[in-house]
Amino acid sequence: MSARDLSVLASVILIVAMLIIPFPSWMLSVLIIINISLALLVLLTSMNMNEPLQFSIFPSLLLLLTLFRLGLNVSTTRSILSKGEAGGVVETFGTFVVGGNVLVGLVVFVILIVIQFIVITKGSERVSEVAARFTLDAMPGKQMSIDADLNAGMISEHDARHRRDKISREADFYGAMDGASKFVKGDAIAGIVIVMINLIFGIIIGMTQQGLPIAEAATKYSLLTVGDGIVSQIPALLISTATGIVVTRAASEGNLGQDIMNQLLAYPFMLYVAAFTIFMLGVATPIEDILTIPIAAALGFGGYMLSRTPGESESEIAAMEEEVETDEMKSPESVVNLLNVDPIEFEFGYGLIPLADTNQGGDLLDRIVMIRRQLAIELGLVIPVVRIRDNIQLQPNEYRLKIKGNEMARGELLLDHYLAMSPGVEDESIEGIDTIEPSFGLPAKWISEDMKEQAEIFGYTVVDPPSVVSTHITEVIKTNAYELLGRQETKQLIDHLQETYPILVEEVTPNPLSVGEVQKVLAKLLRENVSIRNLPIIFETLADFSKMSSDTDLLAEYVRQALARQITNQYVQENTSLKVVTVSGKVEKMIADSIQQTEHGNYLSMDPNDSQRVLESTASQIEQLSLMEESPIILCSPAVRMYVRQLTERYFPQVPILSYNELEANVEVQSVGVVNVD
């Protein structure tokens, strides 16, 4: 433990000791001065903070200081009643501060108690209750505001986490202050009781045990009691004031002194009004002019100085701000910030601003929230925040989507039109601007709102512009999801899985597989549109086979076979039949013979002529399936599936390549074509 930690523990032990062990008078004097110093330090700290959370330890500190002060009261009471003294500080407060007059001392003590108990403590307690209630009521709204800023790309995940943590700490702080204010109230009551005990029992002990006359006993113990009461109530009053400042302090850019001076003197003309009022007070009343005129003159001069050069001060502030901005641009940190690349960026021309402007009815931000939720369910991947911004370099109705700084898609929207996609048979009565549907590349038309109802009657699929761009964003992110899964994101998925399956995670990573190797397996699955949401099954498979091989390509194949039910449900929807294009045995043997084995893994090294013939046959079969309005699926044996994928990926990236082991046994497979070569 550090020296600071030990000092705090020693202080708590000292408080306990004061309640039990009699301390000498000189030590009590030292502790009383320390008590006053700590109270003053707390008051000054509360005045110099910008917001309450900068002094978040205050509720606990308030309890310790209250206990320390009560421990001192117990020790001084013990010393007064047993020895008839309590140290030089108490005696000084009883004689010098109140002039040795017991009645004056009692009046001063009562005034201090009234100020602390009725004015400051009561107000602080009420403000604490209201602040705690309003802070808790405002939490949902603040959380929604943070989520909106996060989805809009205005803040990062780290900033959002920091803001949520701040909101939580604010609620805890004001709740703690609500309870801590009761300590101050109880301390004031305890001070009154202790003074009464010292006064009554001091006189009794002086008369019965020390044989003093009643007048002498009353004078002696009254002065000691008043001195002890005042010396303990001054720190208590300082702490109470600090409590009131903390709970009434709103978030600000400066401390209390700066805010008071800046805001109180914000209107120089009001100083002239105050100066005139004070001057008339001296003229119209018997108050001496020698008192009012200097004060009125000081107020008027202050108003003149504050209002003399507002333009100069504003120009100076503007110049300072410009200088600061220039210095920041010259600093190395500003250049480093330019290196940051957003995972996903959506840029649009100024004509599409109503899409994202909620004041104009735009709901793009809400749609992106739903897209992230949808893809999290479908892919099992937390999609990063989509940063949305306008770009004057784009055409007014143009937009583009970038992933890790690279443009992945581009499109154009007409906000006052609808996109109509043909059912297959064009109708000449449907007039519009010919275009291509951006998500799937289908021919379409931009039609006016007057033509919308007629197009729907003729079977056209009519979509509004926000839905067009939302679908486009969804498909592009889904296609490139594997690029968004890095080692950091993989580590987050592993940590989330470890909360419920700790043994399973420990068996897979960091040995025998590193986070990077797990990331490669998951990325291979996402690249072929296989959801990684079922992480427990994926890790079970990796735990079984990673001890035999660290080849991530091979491990991904084992995982696919373990996810057979999921893959089957992905492609077999309503019935148990699946129409596929199979790969002939001749082609499979040709591929198997072309596999080269190296120490870094296996790869396909096929003769260019042979691969060209296989690709041409594949293209022919896919075209025939498209004419039959069937989604093309290629089926082959497990041994060559990943090599068939390698061969066809560049030319047919959207065509699924499945193996027999990835289909459930109850699925009826209908071969409607064969990939073969002559």
Secondary structure, 3 states (H helix, E strand, C coil): CCHHHHHHHHHHHHHHHHHHCCCCHHHHHHHHHHHHHHHHHHHHHHHHCCCHHHHCCHHHHHHHHHHHHHHHHHHHHHHHHHHCCCCHHHHHHHHHHCCCCHHHHHHHHHHHHHHHHHHHHHHHHHHHHHHHHHHHHHHHHHHHHHHHHHHCCCCCHHHHHHHHHHHHHHHHHHHHHHHHHHHHHHHHHHHHHHHHHHHHHHHHHHHHCCCCCHHHHHHHHHHHHHHHHHHHHHHHHHHHHHHHHHHHCCCCCCCHHHHHHHHHCCCHHHHHHHHHHHHHHHHHCCCCHHHHHHHHHHHHHHHHHHHHCHHHHHHHHHHHHHHHHHHHHHCHHHHHHCCCCCCEEEEECHHHHHHHCHHHCCCHHHHHHHHHHHHHHHHCCCCCCEEEEECCCCCCCEEEEEECCEEEEEEECCCCCEEEECCCCCCCCCCCEEEECCCCCCEEEEECHHHHHHHHHCCCEEECHHHHHHHHHHHHHHHCHHHHCCHHHHHHHHHHHHCCCHHHHHHHCCCCCCHHHHHHHHHHHHHCCCCCCCHHHHHHHHHHHCCCCCCHHHHHHHHHHHCHHHHHHHHCCCCCEEEEEEECHHHHHHHHHCEEEECCEEEECCCHHHHHHHHHHHHHHHHHHHHCCCCCCEEECHHHHHHHHHHHCCCCCCCCEEEHHHCCCCCEEEEEEEECCC
